[in-house]
Amino acid sequence: MHHPSAAPPATTVPQAVWQLAAEDLRALAWLHAQERDPQVLQALHASGFPQSLSLLADGHPAKTAMAAALQAIAGQIEGLLPVTADDLAADYAAIYLNHTLRASPYESVWLDEDHLMLQAPTFAVRAFYRKHGVHIANWRQMPEDHIAHELSFVALLLESGQEKEAARFLKTHLLAWLPDFAARVVQRADTPFYAALAALTQACVDACAARLPRVAVIAQPVVVAAAAPPNPEYGCTQSDPCPSDERAQTPPRSA
């Protein structure tokens, strides 16, 4: 009688591979955390970034786009004017500070029904962190669900050998909103650098998630409000929040 062959055992990823993946995520988190001046970005490129990213194969389109963006900052692309510090500063502000692009780097803005900061998604992220002994000291200036914090947290889990928890956090949190954030930045950013950073982050997180073990998670209930009519002044909808929908975007100041 024929017996079907047993399924091959799951491949174990060496811890050294996860350490390299964590370094990739920390590098991306560093770029999202604050504005970096052109000289720093040029030095980063000279040191081997993004070719050094282990999560993506050489020649990956996201790596190629980032390399070209960094070359444009250095004025190394013939026929194109170099991207200036003012160009980068304006784009950084539009994404991370004043939300001109309506591409918030905070999970809560994407998952909360009113598209506000410091709502239930933020507190869910905080609870996940605290379960692992992580506390964000500067949460008033940069709440826990900022993309830089979430990337750094996944890196921490990988470094400590908690691959299942990393997979669970990605599935429950970061990958629940990162694709929308990245797509919007790619579409709306004025500089090749920030468009490339968004695409590169998405590609690396996807690659990381694909290597992690499969986990079952309980989906967080997210109440979706009925689509709002377009705002004639701003031309936006429920899926593309208007400035009035982001009235809580500024974190409270410490006393």
C-alpha positions as CSV (number, residue, x, y, z in Angstrom):
1,M,0.0,0.0,0.0
2,H,1.3,3.4,-0.9
3,H,1.9,5.8,1.9
4,P,2.3,9.5,1.1
5,S,5.7,10.9,2.0
6,A,5.9,13.0,5.1
7,A,6.1,16.7,4.6
8,P,9.7,18.0,4.8
9,P,10.6,19.6,8.1
10,A,10.4,23.3,8.4
11,T,13.7,25.0,7.5
12,T,15.3,26.6,10.5
13,V,16.7,30.0,9.8
14,P,20.1,30.5,11.5
15,Q,20.1,33.2,14.2
16,A,22.9,35.0,12.3
17,V,20.5,35.6,9.5
18,W,18.0,37.2,11.8
19,Q,20.7,39.4,13.3
20,L,21.4,40.7,9.8
21,A,17.7,41.2,9.1
22,A,17.5,43.1,12.4
23,E,20.3,45.4,11.2
24,D,18.4,46.0,8.0
25,L,15.2,47.0,9.9
26,R,17.2,49.2,12.3
27,A,18.8,51.0,9.4
28,L,15.4,51.7,7.9
29,A,14.0,52.8,11.3
30,W,16.9,55.3,11.6
31,L,16.0,56.8,8.2
32,H,12.4,57.2,9.2
33,A,13.0,58.5,12.7
34,Q,14.3,62.0,11.7
35,E,15.4,64.1,8.8
36,R,19.0,63.3,7.7
37,D,21.0,65.8,5.8
38,P,22.4,65.2,2.3
39,Q,26.0,64.7,3.6
40,V,24.9,62.0,6.0
41,L,22.9,60.2,3.2
42,Q,25.9,60.4,0.9
43,A,28.1,58.8,3.5
44,L,25.5,56.1,4.1
45,H,25.6,55.3,0.4
46,A,29.4,55.3,0.3
47,S,29.3,52.8,3.2
48,G,27.4,50.3,1.0
49,F,23.7,51.1,1.6
50,P,21.4,49.9,0.2
51,Q,23.4,47.1,-1.3
52,S,24.3,45.9,2.2
53,L,20.7,45.1,3.0
54,S,20.5,41.3,3.6
55,L,16.7,40.9,3.3
56,L,16.7,41.7,-0.5
57,A,18.7,40.1,-3.3
58,D,21.2,42.2,-5.3
59,G,19.4,43.9,-8.1
60,H,16.1,44.0,-6.4
61,P,14.1,47.0,-7.8
62,A,13.7,48.6,-4.4
63,K,17.5,48.6,-3.9
64,T,18.1,49.9,-7.4
65,A,15.6,52.8,-6.8
66,M,17.2,53.7,-3.5
67,A,20.7,53.7,-5.0
68,A,19.6,56.0,-7.8
69,A,17.9,58.3,-5.3
70,L,21.1,58.6,-3.3
71,Q,23.1,59.2,-6.4
72,A,20.7,62.0,-7.3
73,I,21.4,63.6,-3.9
74,A,25.1,63.5,-4.6
75,G,24.5,64.9,-8.1
76,Q,25.9,61.8,-9.7
77,I,23.2,61.3,-12.3
78,E,24.1,63.1,-15.6
79,G,21.4,65.5,-16.8
80,L,19.6,65.8,-13.5
81,L,20.0,68.5,-11.0
82,P,21.0,67.2,-7.5
83,V,18.3,66.9,-4.9
84,T,19.0,69.7,-2.4
85,A,18.7,69.8,1.4
86,D,15.7,72.1,1.0
87,D,14.0,69.5,-1.2
88,L,14.6,66.8,1.3
89,A,13.5,68.9,4.2
90,A,10.2,69.9,2.5
91,D,9.4,66.3,1.7
92,Y,10.3,65.1,5.2
93,A,8.0,67.7,6.7
94,A,5.2,66.8,4.3
95,I,5.3,63.1,5.3
96,Y,6.3,63.1,8.9
97,L,5.5,66.5,10.4
98,N,2.6,68.4,8.9
99,H,0.9,65.5,7.0
100,T,0.6,67.5,3.8
101,L,0.8,64.2,1.9
102,R,-1.8,62.6,4.1
103,A,0.6,59.7,4.5
104,S,1.0,59.6,8.3
105,P,3.8,57.5,9.7
106,Y,1.6,56.4,12.6
107,E,-0.5,53.2,12.7
108,S,-3.4,54.8,14.5
109,V,-4.1,57.4,11.8
110,W,-4.6,54.5,9.3
111,L,-6.5,52.1,11.5
112,D,-8.6,54.4,13.8
113,E,-12.1,55.1,12.4
114,D,-11.5,58.8,12.7
115,H,-7.9,58.7,11.4
116,L,-6.5,60.2,14.6
117,M,-3.3,59.8,16.5
118,L,-3.1,58.3,20.0
119,Q,-6.2,56.1,19.7
120,A,-6.9,52.4,20.3
121,P,-4.2,51.2,17.8
122,T,-1.5,53.1,19.6
123,F,-2.5,51.6,22.9
124,A,-2.5,48.1,21.4
125,V,1.0,48.6,20.1
126,R,2.0,50.0,23.6
127,A,0.6,46.8,25.2
128,F,2.5,44.6,22.8
129,Y,5.7,46.5,23.6
130,R,5.2,46.3,27.4
131,K,4.6,42.6,27.2
132,H,8.2,42.4,26.1
133,G,9.5,44.9,28.6
134,V,9.8,47.8,26.1
135,H,8.9,51.3,27.0
136,I,9.1,54.3,24.7
137,A,10.6,57.2,26.6
138,N,9.8,59.9,24.1
139,W,6.2,58.8,23.4
140,R,4.8,62.3,23.7
141,Q,7.0,63.5,20.9
142,M,6.9,60.2,18.9
143,P,4.1,57.8,20.0
144,E,4.7,54.1,20.1
145,D,3.0,53.4,16.7
146,H,5.5,55.5,14.7
147,I,7.0,53.5,11.8
148,A,10.5,53.9,13.3
149,H,9.5,52.4,16.6
150,E,7.6,49.5,15.0
151,L,10.6,48.6,12.8
152,S,13.0,48.8,15.8
153,F,10.7,46.6,17.9
154,V,10.6,43.9,15.2
155,A,14.4,44.1,15.1
156,L,14.6,43.7,18.8
157,L,12.4,40.6,18.7
158,L,14.6,39.1,15.9
159,E,17.7,39.8,17.9
160,S,16.3,38.0,20.9
161,G,15.3,34.9,19.0
162,Q,11.5,35.6,19.2
163,E,10.6,35.0,15.6
164,K,7.0,33.9,16.3
165,E,6.4,37.1,18.2
166,A,8.0,39.1,15.4
167,A,5.7,37.4,12.9
168,R,2.7,38.1,15.2
169,F,3.5,41.8,15.5
170,L,4.1,42.2,11.8
171,K,0.8,40.5,11.0
172,T,-1.2,42.3,13.7
173,H,0.3,45.7,13.4
174,L,3.0,46.9,10.9
175,L,1.7,45.0,7.9
176,A,-1.9,46.1,8.7
177,W,-1.0,49.7,7.5
178,L,2.5,49.8,6.0
179,P,1.3,48.9,2.5
180,D,-1.1,51.9,2.4
181,F,1.5,54.2,3.9
182,A,4.2,53.1,1.4
183,A,1.9,53.3,-1.6
184,R,0.8,56.8,-0.8
185,V,4.4,58.1,-0.2
186,V,5.6,56.5,-3.4
187,Q,2.7,58.1,-5.3
188,R,3.0,61.6,-3.7
189,A,6.5,62.2,-2.5
190,D,8.4,65.0,-4.4
191,T,11.8,63.5,-3.9
192,P,13.1,60.2,-5.2
193,F,14.7,59.5,-1.9
194,Y,11.5,59.4,0.2
195,A,9.6,57.5,-2.4
196,A,12.4,55.0,-2.6
197,L,12.6,54.7,1.2
198,A,8.9,53.9,1.4
199,A,9.2,51.2,-1.3
200,L,12.4,49.8,0.2
201,T,10.8,49.6,3.7
202,Q,7.8,47.7,2.3
203,A,10.0,45.3,0.3
204,C,12.2,44.5,3.3
205,V,9.3,44.0,5.7
206,D,7.6,41.7,3.2
207,A,10.8,39.7,2.8
208,C,11.2,39.5,6.5
209,A,7.6,38.3,7.0
210,A,8.0,35.7,4.3
211,R,10.9,34.1,6.2
212,L,9.2,34.1,9.6
213,P,7.1,31.2,10.9
214,R,3.4,31.3,10.2
215,V,1.4,32.3,13.3
216,A,-2.3,32.5,14.1
217,V,-3.4,35.9,15.5
218,I,-6.7,37.2,16.6
219,A,-7.5,40.1,14.3
220,Q,-8.1,43.4,16.1
221,P,-11.6,44.7,15.5
222,V,-11.4,48.0,13.6
223,V,-14.6,49.9,13.2
224,V,-14.9,51.3,9.7
225,A,-17.1,54.4,9.4
226,A,-19.2,55.0,6.4
227,A,-17.4,56.8,3.6
228,A,-17.5,60.5,4.0
229,P,-18.5,62.7,1.1
230,P,-15.6,64.4,-0.7
231,N,-14.6,67.7,0.9
232,P,-15.0,70.4,-1.7
233,E,-12.2,72.4,-0.2
234,Y,-9.6,69.7,0.1
235,G,-10.9,67.0,-2.3
236,C,-10.5,64.2,0.2
237,T,-12.6,61.3,1.5
238,Q,-12.7,58.9,4.4
239,S,-9.9,56.9,2.9
240,D,-7.9,60.1,2.3
241,P,-8.4,62.0,5.5
242,C,-9.0,65.8,5.4
243,P,-7.0,68.1,7.7
244,S,-10.1,68.4,9.9
245,D,-9.9,64.6,10.4
246,E,-6.4,64.9,11.7
247,R,-7.1,67.4,14.5
248,A,-5.4,65.2,17.0
249,Q,-2.2,64.7,15.0
250,T,-0.1,66.8,17.4
251,P,0.9,64.8,20.4
252,P,0.2,66.4,23.8
253,R,3.1,68.4,25.2
254,S,4.6,67.3,28.5
255,A,3.9,69.5,31.4
